Amino acid sequence: MMGFLGEFEATLDSKGRFLLPVGFKKQLPEEDNTRFVINRGFEKCLSLYPMKSWEPIFDEISKLNDFDPKVREFRRYFLNGATIMELDSAGRILIPKNLQEHAGLDKDIVLVSAVNKIEIWDKSKYQQFFETFSPEAFSNLAASVMTKSSDQ
């Protein structure tokens, strides 16, 4: 799997389900395209990992040193609310209530590619994020992040 590309809008129904956009479905690995892990993102959003992307992350986390308090703290936060979900027969995913509340999801959501996962944002929060982010700030961020350490 190369990763995800794209941005799609969706709507949560009264039970907290949304239809996974066809654009993302087509990018899922064929061998396991119905199982996901959903958990808290680093910002006020959620992360939706196909199982194939989640497993190596979980393996790395499980190898960390339990005797390190930072490791325990990281695990508590990162795994807090992490839930295995499956697409239902209609192609929908249910977002658990506690995760909806964490991300402030109401009805209108945006699904955004984030390499090996899909971020789920409340539409208005996502729009606000980009309204406050200038092209100059983006250029500076790109230069900082994309510069190889050997180039510095």
TIBA-863262 format. One record per residue (C-alpha): residue in three letters; x, z, y. Coordinates in steps of 0.02 Angstrom, whole numbers, padded with zeros to 5 digits, always signed. Example, Ala and Ser with C-alpha at 12.3 -4.5 7.8 and 13.67 -1.06 7.14 Angstrom:
BEGIN
ALA+00615+00390-00225/SER+00684+00357-00053/
//
This chain:
BEGIN
MET+00000+00000+00000/MET+00071-00054+00167/GLY-00032+00070+00268/PHE-00182+00056+00381/LEU-00211-00050+00535/GLY-00367-00049+00642/GLU-00488+00055+00743/PHE-00673+00066+00702/GLU-00823+00159+00770/ALA-00946+00247+00655/THR-01090+00368+00665/LEU-01114+00534+00576/ASP-01284+00554+00497/SER-01380+00719+00497/LYS-01285+00777+00342/GLY-01113+00740+00416/ARG-01081+00578+00321/PHE-01011+00416+00388/LEU-00994+00243+00314/LEU-00812+00198+00284/PRO-00786+00033+00378/VAL-00757-00122+00272/GLY-00599-00155+00372/PHE-00522+00004+00302/LYS-00597-00016+00127/LYS-00505-00182+00109/GLN-00340-00094+00146/LEU-00360+00041+00012/PRO-00254+00034-00146/GLU-00355-00051-00284/GLU-00309+00074-00418/ASP-00386+00224-00327/ASN-00498+00173-00184/THR-00636+00305-00189/ARG-00545+00474-00182/PHE-00478+00552-00023/VAL-00416+00715+00049/ILE-00483+00761+00220/ASN-00402+00896+00324/ARG-00362+00954+00500/GLY-00255+00839+00605/PHE-00117+00898+00720/GLU-00229+00868+00870/LYS-00417+00901+00879/CYS-00453+00767+00751/LEU-00461+00753+00562/SER-00345+00662+00442/LEU-00415+00562+00298/TYR-00286+00525+00164/PRO-00313+00410+00016/MET-00265+00510-00138/LYS-00113+00397-00164/SER-00048+00446+00010/TRP-00092+00630-00008/GLU-00005+00664-00174/PRO+00176+00642-00114/ILE+00139+00750+00039/PHE+00066+00887-00069/ASP+00213+00874-00190/GLU+00335+00901-00045/ILE+00236+01050+00020/SER+00231+01128-00153/LYS+00422+01120-00163/LEU+00448+01220-00003/ASN+00519+01396-00012/ASP+00380+01528-00030/PHE+00501+01661+00033/ASP+00509+01580+00206/PRO+00372+01648+00322/LYS+00370+01483+00419/VAL+00330+01390+00259/ARG+00186+01506+00219/GLU+00119+01489+00396/PHE+00135+01299+00390/ARG+00045+01290+00223/ARG-00097+01400+00284/TYR-00128+01292+00434/PHE-00097+01121+00355/LEU-00199+01154+00199/ASN-00336+01252+00289/GLY-00496+01157+00253/ALA-00411+01019+00152/THR-00545+00952+00037/ILE-00551+00817-00096/MET-00691+00695-00057/GLU-00758+00540-00144/LEU-00850+00391-00075/ASP-01032+00404-00129/SER-01125+00256-00204/ALA-01169+00195-00028/GLY-00985+00199+00029/ARG-01004+00356+00134/ILE-00889+00507+00152/LEU-00955+00681+00189/ILE-00859+00781+00318/PRO-00871+00968+00279/LYS-00956+01069+00417/ASN-00801+01175+00454/LEU-00697+01019+00482/GLN-00832+00940+00592/GLU-00826+01097+00699/HIS-00635+01098+00707/ALA-00630+00920+00774/GLY-00784+00941+00883/LEU-00870+00795+00797/ASP-01046+00762+00855/LYS-01123+00595+00811/ASP-01014+00453+00872/ILE-00840+00449+00795/VAL-00689+00335+00799/LEU-00583+00300+00645/VAL-00404+00257+00690/SER-00261+00195+00582/ALA-00112+00314+00574/VAL+00005+00228+00450/ASN-00036+00311+00282/LYS-00195+00398+00340/ILE-00348+00375+00449/GLU-00379+00491+00596/ILE-00559+00537+00634/TRP-00596+00577+00817/ASP-00750+00620+00917/LYS-00777+00461+01018/SER-00782+00544+01189/LYS-00625+00648+01154/TYR-00533+00492+01095/GLN-00582+00397+01253/GLN-00527+00544+01363/PHE-00358+00546+01276/PHE-00323+00366+01326/GLU-00395+00383+01500/THR-00261+00513+01539/PHE-00117+00418+01457/SER-00034+00294+01576/PRO+00058+00135+01525/GLU+00217+00212+01596/ALA+00196+00369+01491/PHE+00169+00259+01337/SER+00325+00159+01377/ASN+00429+00317+01394/LEU+00358+00388+01233/ALA+00395+00226+01140/ALA+00574+00224+01204/SER+00598+00405+01151/VAL+00521+00388+00978/MET+00580+00214+00930/THR+00762+00235+00982/LYS+00868+00260+00828/SER+00982+00412+00834/SER+01133+00298+00814/ASP+01081+00202+00971/GLN+01091+00357+01082/
//
